[in-house]
Amino acid sequence: MNGLQIAEQVYAVSHGLLVRNAVSRQHGKDVAMVVNRAPLERRKGGRRPIVNTFETYGNSHPQNPALDSMQMAIIKSGKAKGTGILFVSYSDPSKPGIMSIWLPALRKIRRINEPSYEDTWVGTNLTYGELVLRKPEDEVHELLKEDVFQDCLPVMKLGPREVNRYTRKLSASQCGHKGRAVYVVKSTTRFENWWYDYHISEIDKETFAIYRTVYFKDGKKIKTISIDWQSLEQEDPRIQYPRYIYAITHDNGIDSMVYVPRSTVELNQDLPDAFWSEATLKKFGKR
């Protein structure tokens, strides 16, 4: 396989194209969470991370052929509790997506065109480009080599004062991918004056799950994202889900961790396309 073919497989895996829909919703006391920490220089005095729990609902195959996908996230805790985000993308690549945000404090829906590629998601250092918007054709992909993954995937290391009832459930470092055969792919952006020049990713040869991506700007390593992809016990081994994502920005130490318990994940639920709507955002916002 060449670099572009690998990138296309990665896109299908990471964007849920191999299933009809996928949801992560609270199951008992298990709930997905995102943990964000300030720069290292601002963590003095026992400053605690910001923690938000959330649910997500992704529809990769809408019945309406004009729609490409529908993604919805609901914040379930913290100051932003009840905030809902719905992003609808269109099959026509020239038509920008629409983002609707339910603001419970104002009891209003705010509608905007799709976010910029470099805008960040829910206070993390993960961009909408990395999570949703970036497509294989936005970069030039070069297969550097085939290799064996040798490392444990890191996690956010919390001090005693940073642990609460949510963060104590965060995953430990994952070493289970050691020994897996990987493609090492260099992807260079086609955008001018971009926040990175290229990134190098280590991609499982069987599942096309990215274990680690390192971003570079002017020859300097600027951000590393590690993802613990886990099987969803489906016939197609490429059907995986990210149990955790850990991203660290190297110049200032800002880091974010997204953790999704397996018990919260369900595939191919009997949900109509109308579920992905502003009405649903408002309904969740009343909880």
C-alpha contacts under 8 A as a table, 3 or more apart, distances in Angstrom:
res1	aa1	res2	aa2	distance
1	M	5	Q	6.00
1	M	6	I	6.46
2	N	5	Q	5.43
2	N	6	I	6.37
2	N	142	E	7.17
2	N	143	L	6.15
3	G	6	I	5.21
3	G	7	A	6.19
3	G	141	H	4.69
3	G	142	E	4.61
3	G	143	L	4.68
3	G	185	V	6.41
3	G	186	K	7.98
4	L	7	A	4.98
4	L	8	E	6.18
4	L	136	P	6.98
4	L	140	V	7.41
4	L	141	H	5.38
4	L	142	E	7.35
5	Q	8	E	5.15
5	Q	9	Q	6.45
6	I	9	Q	5.18
6	I	10	V	6.25
6	I	208	F	7.40
7	A	10	V	4.96
7	A	11	Y	6.15
7	A	136	P	5.85
7	A	141	H	7.17
8	E	11	Y	5.08
8	E	12	A	6.38
8	E	136	P	6.00
9	Q	12	A	5.17
9	Q	13	V	6.36
9	Q	208	F	6.24
10	V	13	V	5.18
10	V	14	S	6.03
10	V	203	I	7.97
10	V	208	F	5.24
10	V	209	A	6.31
10	V	210	I	7.29
11	Y	14	S	5.26
11	Y	15	H	5.83
11	Y	135	K	7.20
11	Y	136	P	7.07
12	A	15	H	5.45
12	A	16	G	6.15
12	A	17	L	4.92
12	A	18	L	6.59
13	V	16	G	5.55
13	V	17	L	6.42
13	V	18	L	6.72
13	V	207	T	8.00
13	V	208	F	6.86
13	V	209	A	6.82
13	V	238	R	6.27
13	V	239	I	6.58
13	V	240	Q	7.19
14	S	17	L	7.87
14	S	209	A	7.36
14	S	241	Y	7.99
15	H	60	S	7.52
15	H	132	V	7.30
16	G	19	V	5.83
16	G	20	R	7.83
16	G	21	N	7.31
16	G	22	A	7.31
16	G	58	G	7.83
16	G	60	S	6.21
16	G	239	I	7.87
17	L	20	R	7.28
17	L	60	S	5.70
17	L	61	H	7.55
18	L	238	R	7.94
18	L	239	I	6.57
19	V	22	A	7.14
19	V	60	S	7.24
19	V	239	I	7.69
19	V	267	L	7.08
19	V	268	N	6.57
20	R	59	N	6.40
20	R	60	S	5.87
20	R	61	H	5.56
20	R	267	L	7.53
20	R	268	N	5.32
21	N	57	Y	7.56
21	N	58	G	5.50
21	N	59	N	4.45
21	N	60	S	5.83
21	N	61	H	7.20
21	N	267	L	5.90
21	N	268	N	4.87
21	N	269	Q	6.67
22	A	57	Y	6.14
22	A	58	G	5.27
22	A	59	N	6.74
22	A	265	V	7.19
22	A	266	E	5.83
22	A	267	L	4.55
22	A	268	N	6.09
22	A	269	Q	7.30
23	V	55	E	7.56
23	V	56	T	5.55
23	V	57	Y	4.39
23	V	58	G	6.07
23	V	264	T	7.75
23	V	265	V	5.72
23	V	266	E	5.38
23	V	267	L	6.51
23	V	269	Q	7.91
24	S	32	A	7.21
24	S	55	E	5.41
24	S	56	T	5.17
24	S	57	Y	6.54
24	S	260	V	7.55
24	S	264	T	4.88
24	S	265	V	4.47
24	S	266	E	6.45
25	R	31	V	6.63
25	R	32	A	7.50
25	R	54	F	7.67
25	R	55	E	4.79
25	R	56	T	6.62
25	R	264	T	5.13
25	R	265	V	6.82
26	Q	29	K	7.05
26	Q	30	D	5.78
26	Q	31	V	4.53
26	Q	32	A	7.23
26	Q	55	E	6.82
26	Q	264	T	5.65
27	H	30	D	5.13
27	H	31	V	6.41
27	H	263	S	6.38
27	H	264	T	5.42
28	G	31	V	7.89
30	D	261	P	6.49
30	D	263	S	7.02
30	D	264	T	6.75
31	V	53	T	6.47
31	V	54	F	6.98
31	V	55	E	7.49
31	V	260	V	6.94
31	V	261	P	6.61
31	V	264	T	6.44
32	A	53	T	5.58
32	A	54	F	5.58
32	A	55	E	6.53
32	A	258	V	7.48
32	A	259	Y	5.63
32	A	260	V	4.38
32	A	261	P	6.22
32	A	264	T	7.36
33	M	51	V	6.87
33	M	52	N	5.60
33	M	53	T	4.08
33	M	54	F	5.84
33	M	166	Y	7.80
33	M	258	V	5.82
33	M	259	Y	5.42
33	M	260	V	6.66
34	V	51	V	5.82
34	V	52	N	5.44
34	V	53	T	6.31
34	V	54	F	7.71
34	V	124	T	7.95
34	V	256	S	7.14
34	V	257	M	5.69
34	V	258	V	4.38
34	V	259	Y	6.41
35	V	49	P	6.37
35	V	50	I	5.73
35	V	51	V	4.62
35	V	52	N	6.69
35	V	124	T	7.89
35	V	167	T	7.77
35	V	256	S	5.55
35	V	257	M	5.18
35	V	258	V	6.41
36	N	49	P	5.53
36	N	50	I	5.21
36	N	51	V	6.58
36	N	123	G	6.89
36	N	124	T	5.90
36	N	254	I	7.87
36	N	255	D	6.20
36	N	256	S	4.52
36	N	257	M	6.69
37	R	48	R	7.53
37	R	49	P	4.75
37	R	50	I	6.50
37	R	254	I	5.95
37	R	255	D	5.64
37	R	256	S	6.36
38	A	42	R	6.16
38	A	43	R	6.43
38	A	49	P	7.28
38	A	253	G	7.86
38	A	254	I	5.48
38	A	255	D	7.42
39	P	42	R	5.51
39	P	43	R	6.76
39	P	252	N	5.34
39	P	253	G	5.24
39	P	254	I	4.56
39	P	255	D	7.86
40	L	43	R	5.43
40	L	252	N	6.29
40	L	253	G	5.37
40	L	254	I	6.78
41	E	44	K	6.93
41	E	252	N	7.82
42	R	47	R	7.75
43	R	46	G	6.44
43	R	47	R	5.09
43	R	48	R	7.64
44	K	47	R	6.08
46	G	161	R	6.02
46	G	162	E	7.24
47	R	161	R	7.97
47	R	162	E	7.42
48	R	161	R	6.92
48	R	162	E	4.95
49	P	162	E	6.39
51	V	77	S	7.98
51	V	78	G	6.99
51	V	166	Y	7.72
51	V	167	T	7.82
52	N	75	I	6.65
52	N	76	K	6.93
52	N	77	S	5.36
52	N	78	G	5.67
52	N	80	A	7.92
53	T	75	I	6.03
53	T	76	K	5.26
53	T	77	S	5.41
53	T	78	G	7.82
54	F	73	A	6.80
54	F	74	I	5.42
54	F	75	I	4.44
54	F	76	K	5.11
54	F	77	S	7.40
55	E	73	A	5.66
55	E	74	I	5.23
55	E	75	I	6.73
55	E	76	K	7.35
56	T	71	Q	7.50
56	T	72	M	5.63
56	T	73	A	4.40
56	T	74	I	6.45
57	Y	71	Q	5.91
57	Y	72	M	5.05
57	Y	73	A	6.40
58	G	69	S	7.65
58	G	70	M	6.01
58	G	71	Q	4.56
58	G	72	M	6.32
59	N	62	P	6.33
59	N	69	S	5.68
59	N	70	M	5.10
59	N	71	Q	6.26
59	N	273	D	7.91
60	S	68	D	6.91
60	S	69	S	4.71
60	S	70	M	6.63
61	H	68	D	6.88
61	H	69	S	6.24
62	P	65	P	6.96
62	P	67	L	6.23
62	P	68	D	6.80
62	P	69	S	6.26
62	P	70	M	7.44
62	P	273	D	6.34
63	Q	67	L	7.91
63	Q	273	D	7.10
64	N	67	L	5.65
65	P	68	D	7.27
65	P	91	S	7.17
66	A	90	Y	5.89
66	A	91	S	5.35
66	A	92	D	7.19
67	L	70	M	7.78
67	L	88	V	7.34
67	L	89	S	6.12
67	L	90	Y	4.33
67	L	91	S	5.22
68	D	88	V	7.68
68	D	89	S	5.42
68	D	90	Y	4.71
68	D	91	S	4.61
69	S	88	V	6.01
69	S	89	S	5.43
69	S	90	Y	7.01
70	M	86	L	7.21
70	M	87	F	5.79
70	M	88	V	4.57
70	M	89	S	6.47
70	M	276	W	6.67
71	Q	86	L	5.77
71	Q	87	F	5.17
71	Q	88	V	6.50
71	Q	276	W	7.49
72	M	84	G	7.27
72	M	85	I	5.53
72	M	86	L	4.42
72	M	87	F	6.33
72	M	276	W	6.82
73	A	84	G	5.77
73	A	85	I	5.22
73	A	86	L	6.68
74	I	82	G	6.51
74	I	83	T	5.96
74	I	84	G	4.46
74	I	85	I	6.47
74	I	281	L	7.53
74	I	284	F	7.25
75	I	80	A	6.45
75	I	81	K	5.13
75	I	82	G	5.48
75	I	83	T	5.39
75	I	84	G	6.35
76	K	80	A	7.79
76	K	81	K	4.81
76	K	82	G	5.81
76	K	83	T	7.82
77	S	80	A	6.74
77	S	81	K	4.52
77	S	82	G	7.57
78	G	81	K	5.33
80	A	83	T	5.68
81	K	285	G	7.80
82	G	102	W	7.95
82	G	103	L	7.55
82	G	104	P	5.95
82	G	284	F	6.34
82	G	285	G	4.13
82	G	286	K	6.96
82	G	287	R	6.98
83	T	101	I	7.11
83	T	102	W	5.49
83	T	103	L	5.38
83	T	104	P	6.00
83	T	281	L	7.82
83	T	285	G	6.22
84	G	101	I	5.60
84	G	102	W	4.96
84	G	103	L	7.19
84	G	281	L	5.26
84	G	282	K	7.74
84	G	284	F	7.50
84	G	285	G	6.94
85	I	99	M	7.00
85	I	100	S	5.82
85	I	101	I	4.62
85	I	102	W	6.52
85	I	281	L	7.25
86	L	99	M	5.61
86	L	100	S	5.10
86	L	101	I	6.45
86	L	276	W	7.24
86	L	277	S	7.19
86	L	278	E	7.33
86	L	281	L	7.62
87	F	97	G	6.96
87	F	98	I	5.81
87	F	99	M	4.44
87	F	100	S	6.48
87	F	114	E	7.49
88	V	97	G	5.48
88	V	98	I	5.39
88	V	99	M	6.48
89	S	96	P	7.00
89	S	97	G	4.28
89	S	98	I	6.68
90	Y	93	P	6.82
90	Y	95	K	6.43
90	Y	96	P	7.15
90	Y	97	G	6.12
91	S	95	K	7.99
92	D	95	K	5.54
93	P	96	P	7.31
96	P	113	N	6.45
96	P	114	E	6.06
97	G	113	N	5.94
97	G	114	E	4.74
98	I	111	R	7.01
98	I	112	I	6.00
98	I	113	N	4.69
98	I	114	E	5.10
99	M	111	R	5.70
99	M	112	I	5.31
99	M	113	N	5.91
99	M	114	E	5.62
99	M	115	P	7.51
100	S	109	I	6.39
100	S	110	R	5.63
100	S	111	R	4.48
100	S	112	I	6.54
100	S	278	E	7.09
101	I	109	I	5.46
101	I	110	R	5.09
101	I	111	R	6.41
101	I	281	L	7.95
102	W	107	R	7.14
102	W	108	K	5.91
102	W	109	I	4.52
102	W	110	R	6.46
102	W	278	E	7.60
102	W	281	L	6.07
102	W	282	K	6.49
102	W	285	G	7.34
103	L	106	L	5.59
103	L	107	R	5.66
103	L	108	K	5.52
103	L	109	I	6.24
103	L	110	R	7.50
103	L	285	G	7.95
104	P	107	R	4.60
104	P	108	K	6.85
104	P	282	K	7.91
104	P	285	G	5.81
104	P	286	K	7.62
109	I	278	E	7.63
112	I	115	P	7.73
115	P	119	D	6.36
115	P	128	Y	7.06
116	S	119	D	5.29
116	S	128	Y	7.14
116	S	129	G	7.50
117	Y	127	T	6.51
117	Y	128	Y	5.34
117	Y	129	G	4.11
117	Y	130	E	7.69
117	Y	133	L	6.49
117	Y	134	R	7.29
118	E	127	T	5.27
118	E	128	Y	6.37
118	E	129	G	6.10
118	E	195	W	7.79
119	D	127	T	5.36
119	D	128	Y	5.86
119	D	129	G	7.71
120	T	123	G	6.28
120	T	124	T	6.02
120	T	125	N	5.98
120	T	126	L	5.51
120	T	127	T	4.16
120	T	128	Y	5.90
121	W	124	T	5.57
121	W	125	N	7.38
121	W	126	L	6.02
121	W	127	T	5.85
121	W	128	Y	6.20
124	T	127	T	7.75
124	T	255	D	7.55
124	T	256	S	5.54
125	N	247	A	6.84
125	N	248	I	7.50
125	N	249	T	7.36
125	N	254	I	7.38
125	N	255	D	6.78
125	N	256	S	6.34
126	L	130	E	6.67
126	L	131	L	7.18
126	L	247	A	7.09
126	L	256	S	7.85
127	T	130	E	5.29
127	T	131	L	6.34
128	Y	131	L	5.01
128	Y	132	V	5.44
128	Y	133	L	6.00
128	Y	134	R	7.96
129	G	132	V	5.64
129	G	133	L	4.50
129	G	134	R	4.73
130	E	133	L	6.77
130	E	134	R	6.04
131	L	134	R	7.58
134	R	138	D	6.46
135	K	138	D	5.47
135	K	139	E	7.73
136	P	139	E	5.96
136	P	140	V	7.91
137	E	140	V	7.15
138	D	189	T	6.34
138	D	190	R	5.75
138	D	191	F	7.52
139	E	187	S	5.81
139	E	188	T	5.22
139	E	189	T	4.40
139	E	190	R	5.23
140	V	187	S	5.42
140	V	188	T	5.07
140	V	189	T	6.48
140	V	190	R	6.97
141	H	185	V	6.59
141	H	186	K	5.70
141	H	187	S	4.40
141	H	188	T	6.52
142	E	185	V	5.56
142	E	186	K	5.13
142	E	187	S	6.38
143	L	183	Y	7.07
143	L	184	V	6.11
143	L	185	V	4.52
143	L	186	K	6.42
144	L	183	Y	7.79
144	L	184	V	5.56
144	L	185	V	5.50
144	L	186	K	6.61
145	K	183	Y	6.22
145	K	184	V	5.40
145	K	185	V	7.37
146	E	181	A	7.34
146	E	182	V	5.84
146	E	183	Y	4.66
146	E	184	V	5.99
147	D	181	A	5.90
147	D	182	V	5.29
147	D	183	Y	6.26
147	D	184	V	6.96
148	V	178	K	7.71
148	V	179	G	5.60
148	V	180	R	5.57
148	V	181	A	4.53
148	V	182	V	5.61
149	F	177	H	6.98
149	F	178	K	5.40
149	F	179	G	5.44
149	F	180	R	5.43
149	F	181	A	6.32
149	F	182	V	6.33
149	F	202	E	7.60
150	Q	177	H	7.99
150	Q	178	K	5.01
150	Q	179	G	6.02
150	Q	180	R	7.99
151	D	175	C	6.83
151	D	177	H	7.85
151	D	178	K	5.97
152	C	173	S	6.49
152	C	174	Q	5.45
152	C	175	C	4.15
152	C	176	G	7.46
152	C	177	H	7.36
152	C	178	K	6.82
153	L	173	S	5.68
153	L	174	Q	5.07
153	L	175	C	6.26
153	L	211	Y	7.75
153	L	226	S	6.17
153	L	227	I	7.38
153	L	228	D	7.13
154	P	173	S	5.07
154	P	174	Q	6.92
154	P	226	S	7.00
154	P	246	Y	7.25
155	V	171	S	7.34
155	V	172	A	6.50
155	V	173	S	5.38
155	V	246	Y	5.93
155	V	257	M	7.41
156	M	246	Y	6.89
156	M	255	D	7.48
156	M	256	S	7.49
156	M	257	M	6.53
158	L	161	R	7.93
158	L	162	E	5.63
158	L	163	V	6.53
159	G	162	E	5.24
159	G	163	V	6.84
160	P	163	V	5.68
162	E	167	T	7.94
163	V	166	Y	7.69
163	V	167	T	5.45
163	V	168	R	5.73
164	N	167	T	5.34
164	N	168	R	5.94
165	R	168	R	5.80
165	R	169	K	7.45
166	Y	169	K	5.79
166	Y	170	L	7.53
167	T	170	L	5.29
170	L	259	Y	6.56
171	S	174	Q	8.00
171	S	244	Y	7.56
171	S	259	Y	7.36
174	Q	177	H	7.39
174	Q	228	D	6.91
175	C	178	K	5.88
177	H	180	R	5.72
180	R	204	D	6.74
181	A	204	D	6.04
181	A	205	K	5.77
181	A	206	E	7.91
182	V	202	E	5.86
182	V	203	I	4.97
182	V	204	D	4.40
182	V	205	K	4.94
183	Y	201	S	7.90
183	Y	202	E	5.69
183	Y	203	I	5.02
183	Y	204	D	6.42
183	Y	205	K	6.04
184	V	200	I	6.82
184	V	201	S	5.66
184	V	202	E	4.71
184	V	203	I	6.41
185	V	200	I	5.57
185	V	201	S	5.33
185	V	202	E	6.66
185	V	203	I	7.69
186	K	198	Y	6.81
186	K	199	H	5.76
186	K	200	I	4.46
186	K	201	S	6.56
187	S	198	Y	5.40
187	S	199	H	5.39
187	S	200	I	6.35
187	S	201	S	7.98
188	T	197	D	6.02
188	T	198	Y	4.14
188	T	199	H	6.63
189	T	192	E	7.93
189	T	194	W	7.60
189	T	196	Y	7.52
189	T	197	D	6.03
189	T	198	Y	5.92
191	F	194	W	5.87
194	W	197	D	6.67
195	W	217	K	7.18
196	Y	199	H	7.61
196	Y	215	Y	6.39
196	Y	216	F	5.70
196	Y	217	K	4.82
197	D	215	Y	7.67
197	D	216	F	5.91
197	D	217	K	5.09
197	D	218	D	7.03
198	Y	215	Y	6.05
198	Y	216	F	5.62
198	Y	217	K	7.15
199	H	213	T	6.42
199	H	214	V	5.34
199	H	215	Y	4.21
199	H	216	F	5.88
200	I	213	T	5.57
200	I	214	V	5.35
200	I	215	Y	6.67
201	S	210	I	6.58
201	S	211	Y	7.51
201	S	212	R	5.63
201	S	213	T	4.27
201	S	214	V	6.52
202	E	210	I	5.78
202	E	211	Y	5.80
202	E	212	R	5.49
202	E	213	T	6.63
203	I	208	F	5.53
203	I	209	A	5.51
203	I	210	I	4.36
203	I	211	Y	6.08
203	I	212	R	7.63
204	D	207	T	5.56
204	D	208	F	4.82
204	D	209	A	5.32
204	D	210	I	6.38
204	D	211	Y	7.28
205	K	208	F	5.65
206	E	237	P	7.35
206	E	238	R	7.29
207	T	237	P	5.69
207	T	238	R	4.22
207	T	239	I	7.60
207	T	240	Q	7.79
208	F	238	R	6.52
209	A	229	W	6.47
209	A	238	R	7.43
209	A	240	Q	7.61
210	I	213	T	7.23
210	I	227	I	6.73
210	I	229	W	7.72
211	Y	226	S	5.66
211	Y	227	I	5.01
211	Y	228	D	6.41
211	Y	229	W	7.17
212	R	224	T	7.14
212	R	225	I	5.65
212	R	226	S	4.45
212	R	227	I	6.27
213	T	224	T	5.73
213	T	225	I	5.22
213	T	226	S	6.59
214	V	221	K	6.90
214	V	222	I	7.64
214	V	223	K	5.90
214	V	224	T	4.46
214	V	225	I	6.51
215	Y	221	K	5.87
215	Y	222	I	5.70
215	Y	223	K	5.20
215	Y	224	T	6.28
216	F	219	G	5.79
216	F	220	K	5.23
216	F	221	K	4.52
216	F	222	I	5.52
216	F	223	K	7.34
217	K	220	K	5.27
217	K	221	K	6.63
217	K	222	I	6.60
221	K	224	T	7.95
221	K	250	H	7.24
222	I	249	T	5.93
222	I	250	H	5.26
222	I	251	D	6.56
223	K	247	A	7.11
223	K	248	I	5.67
223	K	249	T	4.44
223	K	250	H	5.60
224	T	247	A	5.71
224	T	248	I	5.58
224	T	249	T	6.77
224	T	250	H	7.75
225	I	245	I	6.93
225	I	246	Y	5.66
225	I	247	A	4.31
225	I	248	I	6.65
226	S	245	I	5.78
226	S	246	Y	5.22
226	S	247	A	6.42
227	I	242	P	6.21
227	I	243	R	7.52
227	I	244	Y	5.80
227	I	245	I	4.55
227	I	246	Y	6.48
228	D	242	P	5.60
228	D	243	R	5.53
228	D	244	Y	5.36
228	D	245	I	6.61
229	W	240	Q	6.07
229	W	241	Y	5.43
229	W	242	P	4.39
229	W	243	R	5.86
229	W	244	Y	7.46
230	Q	240	Q	5.38
230	Q	241	Y	5.50
230	Q	242	P	6.30
230	Q	243	R	6.29
231	S	234	Q	7.52
231	S	237	P	7.01
231	S	238	R	7.96
231	S	239	I	6.63
231	S	240	Q	4.63
231	S	241	Y	6.63
232	L	239	I	6.25
232	L	240	Q	5.42
232	L	241	Y	6.83
233	E	237	P	7.71
233	E	239	I	7.97
234	Q	237	P	6.45
234	Q	239	I	6.47
236	D	239	I	5.88
237	P	240	Q	7.20
242	P	245	I	6.67
242	P	260	V	7.26
243	R	259	Y	5.87
243	R	260	V	5.04
243	R	261	P	6.45
243	R	262	R	7.01
244	Y	257	M	6.91
244	Y	258	V	5.35
244	Y	259	Y	4.41
244	Y	260	V	6.13
245	I	257	M	5.54
245	I	258	V	5.07
245	I	259	Y	6.70
246	Y	255	D	7.35
246	Y	256	S	5.88
246	Y	257	M	4.47
246	Y	258	V	6.59
247	A	255	D	5.54
247	A	256	S	5.37
247	A	257	M	6.44
248	I	253	G	6.33
248	I	254	I	5.85
248	I	255	D	4.25
248	I	256	S	6.61
249	T	252	N	6.30
249	T	253	G	5.45
249	T	254	I	5.34
249	T	255	D	6.23
250	H	253	G	5.31
250	H	254	I	7.46
260	V	264	T	7.12
260	V	265	V	7.89
261	P	264	T	5.70
261	P	265	V	7.38
262	R	265	V	5.56
266	E	269	Q	6.94
271	L	275	F	6.42
272	P	275	F	5.59
272	P	276	W	8.00
273	D	276	W	5.82
274	A	277	S	5.93
275	F	280	T	6.29
276	W	280	T	6.72
277	S	280	T	5.36
277	S	281	L	6.67
278	E	281	L	4.93
278	E	282	K	6.33
279	A	282	K	5.21
279	A	283	K	6.23
280	T	283	K	4.94
280	T	284	F	6.20
281	L	284	F	5.34
281	L	285	G	6.12
282	K	285	G	4.89
282	K	286	K	6.52
283	K	286	K	5.51
283	K	287	R	7.37
284	F	287	R	5.64
